[in-house]
């Protein structure tokens, strides 16, 4: 586990995220020497792929007007 001050983390955030992904080692962010956050690598599973499959509805025509007459259209 790597400790890094919040200011240094801010300056090197993208680089540190790449390192966490490649080394699979956590990074602990500190403020005034006290841990405040931890960056951990994502699990190596494919659980996220297709996670939303079947949850989106398809409507063929969402542009044409409704059959109802609205009070505001009168």
C-alpha positions in Angstrom: 0.0 0.0 0.0 1.3 3.4 -1.0 0.7 6.6 1.1 0.5 9.9 -0.7 -0.4 13.4 0.4 -3.6 14.9 -1.1 -1.7 17.7 -2.8 0.6 15.2 -4.6 -2.4 13.0 -5.4 -4.2 15.9 -7.0 -1.1 16.7 -9.2 -0.6 13.1 -10.3 -4.1 11.7 -10.1 -4.3 10.2 -13.6 -0.8 8.7 -13.4 -1.6 7.1 -10.1 -4.8 5.7 -11.4 -2.9 4.0 -14.2 -0.4 2.7 -11.7 -3.1 1.2 -9.5 -4.6 -0.5 -12.5 -1.3 -2.0 -13.7 0.3 -2.9 -10.3 -3.0 -3.8 -8.6 -1.6 -2.0 -5.5 -3.8 0.3 -3.4 -3.0 4.0 -2.8 -4.0 5.7 0.4 -4.5 9.5 0.2 -3.6 11.5 3.4 -4.4 15.0 4.6 -2.1 16.3 7.4 -0.8 12.7 7.8 -4.1 11.1 8.4 -5.7 8.7 5.8 -8.8 10.2 4.2 -9.3 8.0 1.1 -8.1 4.8 -0.5 -7.9 4.1 -4.3 -8.2 0.4 -4.9 -8.0 -1.6 -8.2 -11.3 -2.9 -9.7 -11.8 -6.6 -9.5 -10.5 -8.5 -12.5 -14.0 -9.9 -13.4 -16.2 -9.1 -16.3 -19.2 -8.5 -14.1 -19.8 -5.0 -15.5 -20.0 -6.1 -19.1 -23.6 -6.4 -20.0 -24.8 -5.3 -16.5 -27.5 -3.1 -18.0 -28.6 -5.6 -20.7 -32.4 -5.9 -20.8 -33.0 -2.8 -18.7 -33.6 -0.3 -21.5 -37.0 0.0 -23.1 -37.4 0.8 -26.7 -40.3 3.0 -27.9 -40.7 3.1 -31.7 -42.2 6.7 -32.0 -41.5 9.3 -29.3 -41.9 12.3 -31.5 -45.5 12.3 -32.9 -48.3 13.8 -30.8 -50.4 11.8 -28.4 -54.0 10.9 -29.1 -55.1 12.8 -26.0 -56.2 16.4 -26.1 -54.4 18.3 -23.4 -56.0 21.2 -21.6 -53.0 23.5 -22.3 -53.4 22.9 -26.1 -56.9 24.4 -26.2 
